[in-house]
Amino acid sequence: MPNPPQAALFAREFGDMLYFTKPPRAVQKVLFAVLAPTARLLVYKGSYPEYLKREPSEMIEVEPWAIP
């Protein structure tokens, strides 16, 4: 789990795709709106390009699901 400032930026950057289940969404919006500027001052980012371009460390082959 990321620390609160990192979580605030992560949640704001990816809020259209996912959200934390706790605290309630309304509380998250207020809390993260307050924490995000502090996180930026501490030089946190919502995502880091060097990790987005990284290849997976391993691949696992899985069997396709059987259609009943």
C-alpha positions in Angstrom: 0.0 0.0 0.0 1.5 3.4 -0.9 1.9 6.0 1.7 -0.9 8.7 1.9 0.8 11.4 -0.3 1.7 8.8 -3.0 -1.8 7.3 -2.8 -3.4 10.8 -3.2 -1.6 11.4 -6.5 -2.1 7.8 -7.7 -5.8 8.0 -7.0 -6.2 11.4 -8.8 -4.2 10.2 -11.8 -6.1 6.9 -12.2 -9.4 7.9 -10.7 -11.3 7.3 -13.9 -10.1 3.6 -14.0 -10.0 2.6 -10.3 -10.5 3.7 -6.7 -9.8 2.6 -3.2 -12.6 0.9 -1.5 -12.0 2.6 1.9 -12.6 5.3 3.0 -15.8 6.2 1.2 -15.4 7.8 -2.3 -16.6 11.3 -1.1 -14.0 11.2 1.8 -11.3 10.2 -0.7 -12.0 13.1 -3.0 -11.7 15.6 -0.1 -8.7 14.0 1.5 -6.8 13.5 -1.7 -7.5 17.1 -2.8 -5.8 18.3 0.3 -2.9 15.8 0.2 -2.1 16.1 -3.5 -0.4 19.5 -3.4 1.7 18.4 -0.4 2.7 15.2 -2.3 3.8 17.3 -5.3 5.9 19.4 -3.0 7.5 16.2 -1.7 8.3 15.3 -5.3 5.9 12.3 -5.5 4.2 11.5 -8.8 1.1 9.6 -9.7 3.0 7.3 -12.0 6.6 7.0 -13.0 7.4 6.6 -16.8 10.4 4.4 -16.1 8.1 1.7 -14.6 5.4 2.1 -17.3 7.8 1.2 -20.1 9.4 -1.8 -18.2 8.9 -5.3 -19.6 7.4 -8.0 -17.3 10.0 -10.0 -15.5 8.4 -13.2 -16.5 5.5 -14.5 -18.5 3.1 -17.3 -17.5 1.1 -19.3 -20.0 -2.4 -20.1 -19.0 -5.0 -22.4 -20.4 -8.0 -20.7 -22.0 -11.3 -21.1 -20.1 -13.5 -23.9 -21.5 -16.8 -22.7 -22.7 -19.6 -24.9 -21.3 
